[in-house]
Amino acid sequence: MKIERNRLLAVSLALLLALPIIAISTPMAKADSETNGTQNLSVKTEEHWRNIWYRFETPLITLIFPANGKKPMFLWWYTNDSSEIYVVKFKGVIEYLAFNLSYYDRRYPADNSTIQDIIQKKYIEPKLSGLDAQARNQIINKFLWWLIGFHRPYLPFSACTWELTPPELVSKDDVSYWSFNFTLKRVPWWRPGFRFAEDNIEIRCRFYNTTTTETPDPNHPEYNYTVAAGQLKFDFVVSKWQWNIDKIKNFVDWLNVTHPGLNITIPTYKTGLALWINMASIKLEDISAAENDIQNQQENVERKSQMQAATLNDQYYSVSTNETQKGQYERQLKLTNRFRERARIQFARRERTFAGFLEFVPWARLLNETGGTVKYVNVTASYIAAGHHLRLFLCYPYFGNHTLEHDPTIGLASAPTIPTLINPITLAILIGATIAIAIAIASIKIRKKTVNIVNVQ
């Protein structure tokens, strides 16, 4: 009896010690019901809300964006609770190298110094060992000369001039949505290398009144997605992009003519284009920061952001610290089997019925000059906390001279909960277990029996 009683008490103590660990490792329950159960929404529009914004208001969601189209950004909130406003701001595009990683990492921009460091050391210099010094210098100098003509890797959208095509109601059969576009019209004078981007970058937007399923190309019905009423679908479209790494092809052609025996090949497809998006949340009283943001290139919204965390494909991620200042680099957003159809980044907040999200399908469409589908390519993503806001990079592989089209979505869904160390239920279990063990030990002492609950016989 004594041995059995000691074992019981030892097991109870082990359970008591293990409960905090269980509390940490077990995620809190999260409702899976989402707003896409709504099939139809009435929409009120206002063209000059606060003299700055174009506003869509529904019983579920309120969405605003710059009425003059000066800068592509969206703010939205739950209509019955404007205490927290979600922000998606398009920062720009970055051409990056994919020799080391398949996604954007700020250590590998497609600029002349990084390309020189990677290509010269990895693909050129190893083939020059049999040449004399004069021939080697001639080849290296020629390579450096070609690098001079590169455009910078980063095109900041806030420095560009944009044009907004005003919203227009479109109705087709039982589908209804508001259509409007942002078009990049002019790049800044201090970015002359990006003249090719003018009129070739668009953000085509559709704010849906009704829930529908979209199939971009009827010839490829397997590529489709559902958009709920009250969600904004935007097509990010890039045409006629001029790749820095493509310019090296001319150098390779020259090299094959002047030194055919070297047999130097450079994989010019190992590059990509990243769409940089900042995700933040602000209070209604700080909306003036967003309005100031429209007028200049400063990050006023990011400085006012109250965002604490996000869930990335259901994985909790704190954004309160600035990882970019701590020597950290962008992480790849993992796409597991569960998230093959779409990836979601959702704001995580306490005591909210709904929370904002951005999601995207992990594929993009490449089109030819006539608008026909050439093929579909995989989309990756990377991210990093930047101090109460999240930097998200949607990464598109090299698409040559084709047109790229990708379709992310923003909206509201059931709010994910920020996890706590020990939730109330677990705390109650801990207290109950402690009381039970205390009573057991007290009852044994009353009978004047010594029990060692750690060293079980």
GITACOR-V321756 format. One record per residue. N is the residue number from 1. RES is the residue in one letter. PHI is phi in whole degrees, 0 to 359 (* if undefined). D_FIRST is the distance of its C-alpha to the first C-alpha in whole Angstrom. Layout:
# GITACOR-V321756
N_RES_PHI_D_FIRST / N_RES_PHI_D_FIRST
This chain:
# GITACOR-V321756
1_M_*_0 / 2_K_298_4 / 3_I_295_5 / 4_E_296_5 / 5_R_294_6 / 6_N_296_8 / 7_R_297_10 / 8_L_299_11 / 9_L_293_12 / 10_A_295_14 / 11_V_297_15 / 12_S_298_17 / 13_L_295_18 / 14_A_299_20 / 15_L_296_21 / 16_L_299_23 / 17_L_288_24 / 18_A_278_26 / 19_L_301_27 / 20_P_299_30 / 21_I_294_31 / 22_I_298_31 / 23_A_297_33 / 24_I_288_36 / 25_S_276_36 / 26_T_264_36 / 27_P_290_39 / 28_M_285_40 / 29_A_294_41 / 30_K_227_45 / 31_A_294_47 / 32_D_264_49 / 33_S_293_52 / 34_E_234_55 / 35_T_288_59 / 36_N_286_60 / 37_G_287_59 / 38_T_284_63 / 39_Q_265_66 / 40_N_218_69 / 41_L_223_69 / 42_S_280_72 / 43_V_235_74 / 44_K_259_76 / 45_T_245_78 / 46_E_218_79 / 47_E_282_81 / 48_H_224_82 / 49_W_292_78 / 50_R_57_79 / 51_N_64_82 / 52_I_228_80 / 53_W_253_78 / 54_Y_264_78 / 55_R_235_75 / 56_F_251_73 / 57_E_232_71 / 58_T_235_69 / 59_P_298_67 / 60_L_257_64 / 61_I_227_65 / 62_T_243_68 / 63_L_234_70 / 64_I_229_72 / 65_F_204_74 / 66_P_301_78 / 67_A_291_81 / 68_N_271_83 / 69_G_69_81 / 70_K_294_81 / 71_K_215_78 / 72_P_284_75 / 73_M_203_72 / 74_F_230_70 / 75_L_234_68 / 76_W_208_66 / 77_W_201_64 / 78_Y_291_62 / 79_T_302_65 / 80_N_274_63 / 81_D_209_62 / 82_S_267_64 / 83_S_288_62 / 84_E_226_61 / 85_I_246_64 / 86_Y_268_63 / 87_V_231_65 / 88_V_237_66 / 89_K_239_69 / 90_F_275_71 / 91_K_279_72 / 92_G_157_74 / 93_V_241_73 / 94_I_229_73 / 95_E_275_74 / 96_Y_230_71 / 97_L_263_71 / 98_A_239_68 / 99_F_287_69 / 100_N_259_65 / 101_L_225_63 / 102_S_273_64 / 103_Y_234_64 / 104_Y_289_65 / 105_D_221_64 / 106_R_295_67 / 107_R_285_67 / 108_Y_234_69 / 109_P_286_72 / 110_A_274_75 / 111_D_258_77 / 112_N_293_80 / 113_S_291_78 / 114_T_289_75 / 115_I_296_76 / 116_Q_299_78 / 117_D_298_75 / 118_I_279_74 / 119_I_286_77 / 120_Q_297_79 / 121_K_286_76 / 122_K_268_74 / 123_Y_243_77 / 124_I_257_81 / 125_E_303_80 / 126_P_299_79 / 127_K_269_82 / 128_L_260_84 / 129_S_298_84 / 130_G_274_87 / 131_L_264_89 / 132_D_284_91 / 133_A_299_91 / 134_Q_295_93 / 135_A_294_92 / 136_R_297_89 / 137_N_297_90 / 138_Q_298_92 / 139_I_293_89 / 140_I_296_86 / 141_N_296_89 / 142_K_296_90 / 143_F_298_86 / 144_L_296_86 / 145_W_295_89 / 146_W_293_87 / 147_L_291_84 / 148_I_298_87 / 149_G_277_87 / 150_F_288_84 / 151_H_278_83 / 152_R_292_80 / 153_P_288_76 / 154_Y_251_76 / 155_L_249_78 / 156_P_283_77 / 157_F_294_77 / 158_S_293_78 / 159_A_271_81 / 160_C_264_82 / 161_T_262_84 / 162_W_244_83 / 163_E_235_84 / 164_L_257_83 / 165_T_278_84 / 166_P_302_83 / 167_P_301_81 / 168_E_222_82 / 169_L_284_80 / 170_V_241_80 / 171_S_233_79 / 172_K_226_79 / 173_D_55_78 / 174_D_258_75 / 175_V_250_74 / 176_S_221_75 / 177_Y_203_75 / 178_W_262_77 / 179_S_250_78 / 180_F_203_79 / 181_N_226_79 / 182_F_256_79 / 183_T_234_82 / 184_L_284_82 / 185_K_258_86 / 186_R_211_87 / 187_V_267_85 / 188_P_293_86 / 189_W_298_89 / 190_W_273_87 / 191_R_232_85 / 192_P_296_88 / 193_G_292_86 / 194_F_255_84 / 195_R_304_87 / 196_F_297_86 / 197_A_279_83 / 198_E_295_86 / 199_D_68_86 / 200_N_241_83 / 201_I_235_80 / 202_E_227_79 / 203_I_237_76 / 204_R_268_76 / 205_C_246_74 / 206_R_221_74 / 207_F_259_72 / 208_Y_272_71 / 209_N_275_71 / 210_T_232_70 / 211_T_281_67 / 212_T_209_68 / 213_T_248_67 / 214_E_259_70 / 215_T_235_71 / 216_P_304_73 / 217_D_227_75 / 218_P_302_75 / 219_N_284_76 / 220_H_230_72 / 221_P_295_70 / 222_E_290_67 / 223_Y_262_67 / 224_N_212_67 / 225_Y_203_65 / 226_T_259_64 / 227_V_244_65 / 228_A_273_64 / 229_A_302_66 / 230_G_90_67 / 231_Q_254_66 / 232_L_254_68 / 233_K_259_69 / 234_F_235_71 / 235_D_267_73 / 236_F_271_73 / 237_V_237_76 / 238_V_232_78 / 239_S_237_81 / 240_K_55_83 / 241_W_289_81 / 242_Q_257_83 / 243_W_275_80 / 244_N_300_81 / 245_I_291_79 / 246_D_296_82 / 247_K_292_85 / 248_I_287_84 / 249_K_301_85 / 250_N_295_88 / 251_F_295_88 / 252_V_296_86 / 253_D_299_89 / 254_W_299_91 / 255_L_295_89 / 256_N_292_90 / 257_V_279_93 / 258_T_278_94 / 259_H_222_91 / 260_P_298_90 / 261_G_286_89 / 262_L_288_86 / 263_N_54_84 / 264_I_272_82 / 265_T_237_80 / 266_I_236_78 / 267_P_288_76 / 268_T_285_77 / 269_Y_274_75 / 270_K_278_72 / 271_T_207_72 / 272_G_201_71 / 273_L_235_72 / 274_A_250_69 / 275_L_268_70 / 276_W_270_68 / 277_I_235_67 / 278_N_261_65 / 279_M_247_63 / 280_A_215_62 / 281_S_219_62 / 282_I_228_64 / 283_K_273_64 / 284_L_301_67 / 285_E_291_68 / 286_D_259_69 / 287_I_295_70 / 288_S_297_74 / 289_A_297_72 / 290_A_293_72 / 291_E_292_76 / 292_N_292_77 / 293_D_299_75 / 294_I_296_77 / 295_Q_273_80 / 296_N_212_79 / 297_Q_260_77 / 298_Q_284_75 / 299_E_265_71 / 300_N_294_71 / 301_V_297_68 / 302_E_297_66 / 303_R_290_66 / 304_K_268_65 / 305_S_297_63 / 306_Q_254_59 / 307_M_298_57 / 308_Q_258_54 / 309_A_198_53 / 310_A_219_53 / 311_T_252_51 / 312_L_249_53 / 313_N_52_52 / 314_D_72_49 / 315_Q_261_48 / 316_Y_291_48 / 317_Y_215_50 / 318_S_282_51 / 319_V_241_55 / 320_S_292_55 / 321_T_262_56 / 322_N_264_59 / 323_E_291_58 / 324_T_292_61 / 325_Q_263_62 / 326_K_246_59 / 327_G_78_60 / 328_Q_268_58 / 329_Y_236_60 / 330_E_301_60 / 331_R_257_57 / 332_Q_279_57 / 333_L_281_56 / 334_K_284_54 / 335_L_249_55 / 336_T_279_52 / 337_N_302_52 / 338_R_294_51 / 339_F_246_54 / 340_R_294_57 / 341_E_282_59 / 342_R_196_59 / 343_A_249_57 / 344_R_230_57 / 345_I_244_56 / 346_Q_234_55 / 347_F_294_55 / 348_A_249_52 / 349_R_218_52 / 350_R_279_50 / 351_E_55_51 / 352_R_232_53 / 353_T_288_54 / 354_F_234_56 / 355_A_226_56 / 356_G_286_59 / 357_F_212_59 / 358_L_233_61 / 359_E_225_61 / 360_F_209_63 / 361_V_279_63 / 362_P_277_62 / 363_W_212_66 / 364_A_230_69 / 365_R_256_73 / 366_L_255_76 / 367_L_241_79 / 368_N_271_82 / 369_E_294_86 / 370_T_268_86 / 371_G_90_83 / 372_G_279_81 / 373_T_286_78 / 374_V_273_78 / 375_K_188_74 / 376_Y_250_71 / 377_V_237_69 / 378_N_285_65 / 379_V_249_65 / 380_T_248_62 / 381_A_207_61 / 382_S_225_60 / 383_Y_203_59 / 384_I_198_59 / 385_A_288_58 / 386_A_232_61 / 387_G_89_60 / 388_H_62_59 / 389_H_204_60 / 390_L_246_60 / 391_R_265_62 / 392_L_243_62 / 393_F_236_65 / 394_L_273_65 / 395_C_249_66 / 396_Y_245_69 / 397_P_291_70 / 398_Y_312_74 / 399_F_238_76 / 400_G_57_79 / 401_N_261_82 / 402_H_280_80 / 403_T_266_79 / 404_L_264_75 / 405_E_222_74 / 406_H_225_70 / 407_D_234_69 / 408_P_287_66 / 409_T_220_65 / 410_I_235_64 / 411_G_178_63 / 412_L_238_60 / 413_A_214_56 / 414_S_304_53 / 415_A_290_52 / 416_P_286_49 / 417_T_264_47 / 418_I_289_46 / 419_P_291_43 / 420_T_247_41 / 421_L_298_38 / 422_I_224_36 / 423_N_278_37 / 424_P_303_36 / 425_I_295_33 / 426_T_297_31 / 427_L_298_32 / 428_A_297_30 / 429_I_296_27 / 430_L_300_27 / 431_I_297_27 / 432_G_298_25 / 433_A_295_22 / 434_T_297_23 / 435_I_297_22 / 436_A_298_19 / 437_I_292_17 / 438_A_298_19 / 439_I_296_18 / 440_A_297_14 / 441_I_294_15 / 442_A_297_17 / 443_S_294_15 / 444_I_289_12 / 445_K_296_16 / 446_I_300_17 / 447_R_277_14 / 448_K_58_15 / 449_K_242_12 / 450_T_279_13 / 451_V_233_12 / 452_N_252_14 / 453_I_275_14 / 454_V_263_17 / 455_N_265_16 / 456_V_287_13 / 457_Q_285_12
